[in-house]
Amino acid sequence: MNNDKEAIFDARSLGRPKMLALGFQHMFAMFGATVLVPAITGLSVSATLLFAGLGTLLFHYVTKRKVPAFLGSSFAFLRGYAAVVSMGAEAGLDQAHALPYACIGVFFAGALYFVLSALIKSFGLQRVIRFFPPVVTGPIIISIGLVLSGSAISNCVSNWWIALVAIVTIIICNIWGKGMVKIVPILLGVIVSYLFAACLGQVDFSSVKEASWIGLPVMWENTALSVFENPDWGLMTAAIIAVMPIALATMVEHIGDMFAISSTVGKNYIEEPGLHRTLVGDGLATMLASVFGAPANTTYGENTGVLNLTKVFDPRVIRIAAVFAILFSFSPKFAAVISAMPAATVGGVSLILYGMIASVGVRNLIESNVDFKISRNVIVAALILVLAIGIKYGAGDSINLGFTSLSGLAVAAIVGIVLNAVLPEK
């Protein structure tokens, strides 16, 4: 019996209350990063939660409910949103009125996922997958974890004691915990660290008091559809041109995430339900979110880290987390409670989760017996790692190519794929 079947059997044997707790844990894992994107861009937090949940359920439907992936806000499009807001300012529009134009650009970026999916379906999976051997995917997965690690440290430095409480709680629960304690270490780490911070007076609950209990997560003026009441066709075209190419990077990241989840679970989701299905699911989720003014979606590394930590791989747990996200999107007070969570708590939890992702990449290289005595393998892996991390921390997250910006991870993945294809095997 493979790891996936064992994990699904164990999850079903836990019972409904424990499954709900596992789902709640996955929602907490994605929450910090997911709400950070609307906080940076000015998009709606509630709409972001709603379409993270709906997008995840849509992804699971498209992928035959087999892939334990959660879809949250994509950071890759941040530069795209900023560029469109800047163009909107030149056209006399404020941020609130320019963002819907950026969402239209994101909609067309999501449509590109269908193009790649169609190519895979037409020419066959193996012709595409041969460009992604372990010597490429392993370093890409490692890079995903290491690139994210900077944000974890940035959050931790705000208060290392609060971060350490989260880290120590997770370690104790995961290694020495029994029963349910052992499989919800992230949730317990968040709760204990949050309470510790509150006792120290490090949590500002003023926004929680002011927030209402129930509210609609979507407002018409924030949606992409509102643009067509009085459209600026020039700005719309410019937004599409600026944002659409970013999908080239996010599709590469999607493939890397699918390899990471497959490696974590021990089941090849690239073949079944198929990479063409996961791409369509991700693209549809992004398109749906963009129409209603929410950020582009992407498969989330944080939740892959939770899978690796808990060893519970049942996709139903992820769907429970998605339902929680949808329900809480209608409660501004809950969103305020989570937004008030200390950055150090998020940092402490993320530090472990991102490390888990990097370790999956290392395991991928070891289990695939990649021979680093061969120079071409060393060159491919070295450039992927150095470009991903170097661009992230040495060039301000991304490289500006004029017509678009590419993240370090996207550049590294593209270079790695090309080098692996052109360098001789011997």
N, C-alpha and C positions, 0 to 999 in steps of 0.2 A: 504493500500500500504506500503510495507516495505521500509526501508531506501535506499536499493540498487536501487529499481525502481524509487524512488523519485529523487535520485541523478542523475541517468541516464537521466531522463526527464529534469532536470534542466540543465545538461551539454549540451544536444542537443539544448535547447532553447537559449544557449549563443551565438551561431553563430560561424562561422569558425575562425575569427580573435581571439576571446577569447579562443577558444579551442586550437589554436596554442600557445597562451601565457601560458595556463595551461600546455601544453606539455613541453614548454621551461622551466617552473618552475620545473617540475619533473626531467628534465635533469640536471639542476643546483643542485638539491637536492642530486642526486647520484654522481655528478662529483667529489667532494672533496675526498670521500672515495675510489671511483673506481680508480682514477689515483694514489692514494697513494700506492696501492699494486704494480703496476709496478715500481713506484719510489723506493720502498723498495727492490724489488726483482731484478730489472734490466731488466724486460720485457718491451715490447714496449707500450708506452702510446696510440699511434694511433691505434694499433691492439686491445688494451684493449677496447677502445671506440667502434670500429667497431663490435667486437663480443659481447659486452654488448648489443648493439642495435640489432644485428642479433639474439643473444640468446634470447632476450626478445620477439622478433617477433615469433621465433620458439616455445617458451613456450606458447605464446598466441594461436598459431595454434593448438598445442597439447591439450590445455585445452579448446578448443571450443570457444576461444576468450571471456571467461567469467570472468577470474580472473584478477583483476587490480594490477598485480605485475610487478615490474621492476627487472631485473637481472643484478647485477653488480659484481665486483671483490670480491671473497671470501677471508677473512683474515685467515680463518681456515687452509689454506694450506701454510702459510708463513714458518712455521717450516719445512714443507716438502721440499719446494724449497731450503731453507738454508742447509738442510741435504744433498740433492743431489749435491748442489754446492760444499759442503765440500768433499763429496766422489769423485766428479769430479777432485778436486784439487789434491787429493791423486793419481788419475790416470793420472795426468799431463794435465788436461784440465782447461782452464780459465773459468770464469763465463759464458761468452757468449756461449761457446760450451757445458757447463754442463746443462744449463737451458732447452734445448730441451729434454734432458733425463728426467728431472723433469716433463715436459709436458706429456711425455708418461705415467708416473706414474699417473698423473691427469686424463688422458684418461681412464685408467682402473678403477680409483676411480669413475668416472662418470658412468661406466658400472654397478657398484654395485647398483645404483638407480633402474636399471631395475630388479634386483633380488628382492629388497623389493617390487617394484610395482607388480611383478608377484606373490609374496606371498600374497599380499593384494587381488589381483584378484582371486587367487585360494582358499583362506580360508575365504574370505569375509571381508568387511570393519569393521564390528562391532567387530570381534574378535581382530582386531588390535586397534581400537579406544578405546576399554574398558581399555586399558593401559594408556589412555590420558584423564582422567576426569579433570574437572575444577581445582581441588586441585593441579594437576600437571601442566596443561597448563597455568593457571593464574600466578603462581610464575615464570614459564619459560619465559613468555612474559615480566613480570616485570624485570626479570634478563637481558633480551636482551637489554632493555633500559638502565638499570643501568650499565651494563658492558661497553656499548658504551660511557657512560657519561664521563668516564675518558679522552677519546681522545678529547671530546668537551672542557673540562676544560684545558687540555694541550694546545690546540690551543688558547683558550681565554686569557691565561696568557701572551701570547706574546704581547698583547696590549688590555687591558680591555676596553679602550674607544671605539676602533673600534668594538669590540664584542658587547658592550652595544648599539651602534648605530644600529647594525643589530637586536638585541633583541627588542629594543624599537620600531623600525620601524615595525617589524612583529606584535608586540602586538597592536600598534595603528591601523595598517591596518586591522587586523583581528577583532578587537572589535568595532572600530568606523568607519572603512572604509565602503564605499558604492559601490554597483555594482561590477565591475571587481576588484577594489582595494581590496575588502574583500576576494576574492578567489585566489589572487596571492601574498599573503603577503611574502612568502619565496623569490620569485623572486625580489620583491621590496626591501626586507631586504638586499639581496645580492648586488643589484645595489647601493643603498644608502650608505651602509657600504664600498663598494669597492671605490666609488667616494670620500668618506670622507677620506679613507686611502690614496688615490692618492693625495688629497689636502695636506695631512700632509707629503707627500714625503715618505710614507711607502711602496710604490710599486716599484719594480724593473722591468722596461719594456725593459731591454736590450735584453732578450731572445726573446721578441715579435718582436723587430726590425730585429733580425737576422733570424727569422723563415720565411720560404717560404709560399706562400699562398696556394699552392696545392702540395700534395705529396701522394705517395702510403702508405697505413697504414701497409702493410705486406711485409716483406722481407724474401726470401727463407731461408737464413741461420738462421733465428730465429724460423723457424717452426720445429715441431717434425719430419716431413718427412725428413728433412735434415740429421737427424741422420743416416738414412739407406744408405747414400753414403759410409760411413766407420764406421759401428757400433761397439761399445764396448758392446758386449752382457752381460758381467758380470755387467757393470755399469747399463745397462738397467734393468736387473733383480733386482738389488739392489734398483734402483729407484722405481720400481713397488712395491716392498715389503715395502719400507719406506713410500711411499705416499698413496697407496691404502687404508690402514686401516683408514685414516683420514675421509673417506666417512662415516664411522659409526657415527662419530660426526656430520658431516654436514647434514646427513639425519635426525637426531634428531632435529637439528636446523631448517631444512626445515619444519618439521611438526609443530614446534612451530610458525614459521612465518605464516604458513597457518592458524593456529588458530588465530593469531594476526590479519591477514587481514580479516578473516571471522568475528571476533568480531568487528572490526572497521566498516566494511561495513554493518553488520547485515544480512549476508547471509552465509549459510553453504557450503563453497567450498570444505570441506572435503568429503561431500556426492555428490555434483554436482558442477563441472564436475567429482570430485572424486580425492582422494589422490593419487591413482595409476597414474592418468594422470599428476598431478602436479609434481610427482616424476620423471616421464619419461621426462617431459618438462625440468626440472632442469638438469637431467642427460645428456640429449641430448645437451643442451646449453653448459654444461661444456666440454663434449667430443669435440664438434665443436671448441670451443675456444682453447682447448689444442692442437689440431692438427696444428693450425696456430700460435702457440706461444703466445697466450693470457692467462691471468689468469683464474682459475676456476671460474665459475659463481655461484651466489646464489641469492635468493630473498632478496630484500633490505629493511631493516627497515626504512631507511631515507624516502623512498617513501611511506611507510605505515604511517609514521608521517605526510606527506603532505596530504594524504587521510583524516586522522583524523582531520587535521586543516581546510582543505577547504570544506570538506563534498561533494566533487565531486568525485564520484566513477566510472565513466564511463571508462571501459578498453581502449576505443579509445584514451583517453588522454595519457595513458601510451604508447600506440603504436606510437603516435605522438612524444613522447619523444625519443622512440627508433629510429625513422627515423631521428630525429635531431642528435642523437649520431652517427649514421652511416654517415650522411652527413659531420659532423664536423670532423670525423676521417680522412677525406681526406684533412683537412686543418691544417697543422702544426702550422700556425699562431694562429688559434683559440685555439688550445691545449695550446699554449704558453700563451695566454691571461688568460685562466682559471688557468693554473699552477701558474701564477703570482699573483693570488688572495691571499690576505693576510690570513695567518692562522687564525687570529683573526676573520675574517669575517666568515670563515668556522665554527669556534668554536661557535660563537654567534648563527648562524643558527642551528647548530647541537644540541646545548644545549636545544632548544625548541623541536626539532624533537625527540630526544631521550627521553625527558620527556613525550612526547605524547605517545610513545610506552609503557613506563612503566605504564602510566595512563590507557591504554587499558587493561593491565593485571589486574589492580586493579578493573576496571569495570567488567571484566570477572568474578572475584571472587564474587563481590557484586550481579551481575545479576543472577549468578548461585546459590546464597544462600549457599555458602560453610560455614559449621558450624565449627568455630574455637573453640568451646567449647569442641569439640572432640579431644582428645590428638593425635590420629594418624594423623589427618589433620594438626595439628600444627607442628608435627615432619616432615612430608613430605614437607610442605611449607618452614619450617625453614631451613632444610638442602639444599634444592634447592637454596634458596637465599644466604645462607652463603657460600656454596661451589662455586657457580658461581662468586660471588663478591670477596670472599676471595682468591681463586686461581688466579683470574685475577690480583689483586693488591698485593697479598702476596707471590706468587710463580712465578712471571714473566710470566704471561699470561696463562701458561699451565703446566701440569705435564708430565714429561718424563717417559714413561712406558717401555723404552728400545727399543721396536720395533717400537714405534710411540709416538707422543705426543698428549695429549687430552687437549682441551681448558677447562677452568673452566665451561663454559656453557654446554659443552658436558658431562663432569663429573657430573655436577649437574642434568642434564636431565636424565642421565642413573640411577643415584642413586634414584632420585625421582620416576621414573617409576618402578624400582625394589621394593622400599619400599611400594609404593602404592599397588603393586601386592601381596606382602607377608604379610603386616600388616593386622590384622583382622579388619573388619568393626566396630565391637563393642568392 
